[in-house]
Amino acid sequence: MHLTSETVDALVEQLSKLPTIGRKTAQRLAAFILKMPRDEVVELAKALVAAKDRVKTCSVCFNVTDVDPCPVCQSAKRDRSVICVVEEPSDVLALERTGEFRGLYHVLGGVISPLDGIGPDDLHVSELVARVAGAATAPPGGATAEPGAVAEPDGSFETGDEGGAVREVILAMNPNVEGDTTAYYVGQMLAPFGVTVSRIARGLPIGGDLEFADEATLSRALEGRSGL
């Protein structure tokens, strides 16, 4: 017997399937949605359906996009000699917010985690190796793309002002066991190509206090110290 609306229960059930959303949080969200104007609820529903129907994966960097290749891969203003490797599309957004990185990206789609049954073959590692090796997919018509080239919407290839071979790969994985394992594996796979493989620094956050930092963070901060 339902003591409340079956429709509301169904909404709560669907909301609770989202990551980090428990049943109580789902109930609060459902209550908020019920108070929203109908036109706003309709727009929310349209946005959800549009995201599912229109969003695709970039065939070059595997970031989420509405067009393929994505705007970053198409841009002639990006430095094509540097590739930043991240775990998920959300990491691209975090790095872009800094306004400091002007190279290209490569999204692995996760990290190596044997306990979760995720191995290197489940990630976009081989595609990264192909990019670094200069193995580009031929565009329509059978023409051959040069290393570092990115397909334009009309099928042509643009290398940009910064065109040429990849000279550095930056590994921006999370500082945990899975991230370290993945970074090591990717580094080993790229070793034969002679590119510089670096990893983002780890240590104390801005505004952090030494007395509250754990031993591992302090150790990483000492190892990654830089000159003034």
C-alpha positions in Angstrom: 0.0 0.0 0.0 1.4 3.4 -1.0 1.0 6.0 1.7 2.2 8.8 -0.8 1.9 9.4 -4.5 3.1 6.5 -6.6 4.4 9.0 -9.1 6.5 10.8 -6.5 7.8 7.4 -5.4 8.8 6.6 -9.0 10.6 9.9 -9.2 12.5 9.3 -6.0 13.4 5.9 -7.1 15.0 7.2 -10.4 16.8 10.1 -8.6 18.3 7.8 -6.0 20.0 5.9 -8.9 22.3 8.8 -9.5 25.8 8.7 -7.9 26.1 10.1 -4.4 22.3 10.6 -4.2 20.8 8.6 -1.3 17.1 8.1 -0.8 16.7 11.1 1.6 18.4 13.4 -0.8 16.3 12.0 -3.7 13.2 12.8 -1.7 14.3 16.4 -1.1 15.1 16.8 -4.8 11.7 15.4 -5.7 10.0 17.8 -3.3 11.9 20.7 -4.9 10.9 19.6 -8.4 7.3 19.5 -7.3 7.6 23.2 -6.3 9.2 24.2 -9.5 7.1 25.9 -12.2 6.0 23.5 -14.9 7.9 25.2 -17.7 11.1 24.8 -15.7 10.5 21.2 -15.2 9.8 20.8 -18.9 13.1 22.5 -19.7 14.9 20.2 -17.2 13.4 17.2 -18.9 14.3 18.4 -22.4 17.9 19.0 -21.2 18.1 15.5 -19.9 16.8 13.9 -23.1 18.9 16.2 -25.3 22.1 15.3 -23.4 21.4 11.6 -23.9 20.4 12.0 -27.6 23.0 14.6 -28.8 26.1 14.2 -26.7 28.7 11.9 -28.2 32.4 11.0 -27.7 35.1 12.8 -29.6 36.8 10.3 -31.9 40.2 12.0 -31.3 40.4 12.8 -27.5 37.3 10.9 -26.2 35.9 13.9 -24.4 32.1 14.4 -24.5 31.0 16.8 -27.3 28.1 17.7 -29.5 30.3 17.7 -32.6 33.0 15.3 -33.7 35.9 16.1 -33.5 35.3 18.3 -30.4 36.0 22.1 -30.5 39.3 21.7 -28.6 40.6 19.2 -31.2 39.4 21.4 -34.0 40.9 24.6 -32.7 44.0 25.8 -34.6 44.9 27.9 -31.5 45.8 24.9 -29.4 49.3 23.7 -29.0 49.3 20.3 -30.7 52.7 19.3 -29.4 51.4 18.8 -25.8 48.7 16.3 -24.7 47.2 16.2 -21.2 45.9 12.8 -20.3 43.0 12.8 -17.8 40.7 10.1 -16.3 37.2 11.6 -17.1 35.6 14.4 -19.1 35.0 16.3 -15.9 38.8 16.6 -15.5 39.0 18.5 -18.8 36.5 21.1 -17.4 38.6 21.5 -14.3 41.8 22.1 -16.2 40.1 24.4 -18.7 38.8 26.6 -15.8 42.4 27.4 -14.9 43.0 29.0 -18.2 46.6 27.9 -18.1 46.7 24.8 -20.4 46.5 25.5 -24.1 47.4 22.0 -25.4 45.2 19.1 -26.4 43.5 16.5 -24.2 43.1 12.7 -24.1 40.4 11.2 -21.9 41.2 7.6 -20.7 37.7 6.9 -19.5 38.7 5.7 -16.1 41.8 4.2 -14.4 43.2 0.7 -14.1 41.5 -1.0 -11.1 41.8 -4.8 -11.0 39.4 -5.0 -8.0 36.7 -3.4 -10.2 37.7 -5.5 -13.2 39.1 -2.6 -15.2 42.3 -3.3 -17.1 44.3 -1.3 -19.7 42.2 -2.7 -22.5 39.1 -1.1 -21.0 40.7 2.4 -21.3 41.7 4.5 -24.3 45.4 3.8 -23.8 46.1 2.3 -27.2 44.4 5.3 -28.9 46.8 7.6 -26.9 49.8 5.6 -28.1 48.5 5.8 -31.7 48.3 9.6 -31.4 51.7 10.0 -30.0 53.1 7.6 -32.6 51.5 9.8 -35.3 49.1 7.1 -36.5 46.3 9.3 -37.8 43.1 7.9 -39.3 42.8 8.7 -43.0 40.1 11.2 -43.8 37.2 10.5 -46.2 38.5 10.1 -49.8 41.5 8.1 -48.9 43.9 11.0 -48.3 46.5 10.5 -45.6 46.6 12.8 -42.6 50.0 14.0 -41.3 50.9 13.3 -37.6 49.2 15.6 -35.3 46.6 16.6 -37.8 42.9 16.9 -36.7 40.0 16.4 -38.9 37.9 19.5 -39.7 34.1 19.4 -40.1 34.5 19.3 -43.9 36.8 16.3 -43.8 40.0 18.3 -44.3 42.9 18.2 -41.8 44.3 21.1 -39.9 47.6 21.0 -38.1 47.4 24.6 -36.7 50.2 27.0 -36.0 51.6 24.6 -33.4 51.5 21.6 -35.6 54.1 18.8 -35.6 54.9 15.8 -33.5 53.9 15.4 -29.9 56.8 16.5 -27.6 55.2 16.1 -24.2 52.5 14.1 -22.6 51.2 15.4 -19.2 49.6 12.8 -16.9 46.9 14.4 -14.8 45.6 11.4 -12.9 44.2 11.6 -9.4 46.9 11.0 -6.6 45.7 7.6 -5.5 46.7 4.0 -6.0 44.7 3.6 -9.1 45.9 6.9 -10.5 49.5 6.0 -9.8 49.2 2.6 -11.4 47.6 4.0 -14.5 50.2 6.8 -14.8 53.0 4.2 -14.5 51.4 2.0 -17.2 50.8 4.9 -19.6 54.4 6.1 -19.0 55.8 2.7 -19.9 53.7 2.5 -23.0 54.9 5.9 -24.2 58.6 5.3 -23.3 59.6 3.9 -26.8 58.5 7.1 -28.5 61.0 9.4 -26.9 58.5 12.0 -25.8 58.7 13.8 -22.5 56.2 12.2 -20.0 55.5 14.4 -17.0 52.9 14.3 -14.2 51.2 17.2 -12.5 52.7 18.2 -9.1 51.2 17.0 -5.9 51.5 18.6 -2.5 49.9 21.1 -0.2 46.8 23.0 -1.4 46.8 26.8 -1.5 45.9 28.1 1.9 46.6 24.7 3.6 48.4 24.4 6.9 51.4 22.0 7.4 50.1 20.9 10.8 46.9 19.5 9.3 48.5 17.8 6.3 49.0 14.0 6.3 52.4 12.4 6.0 51.9 11.3 2.4 50.9 14.8 1.2 53.9 16.3 3.0 56.3 13.7 1.5 54.9 14.5 -2.0 55.3 18.2 -1.4 58.9 17.8 -0.4 59.7 15.6 -3.4 58.1 18.1 -5.8 59.6 21.2 -4.3 60.8 23.9 -6.8 63.3 26.7 -6.7 62.3 30.4 -6.2 
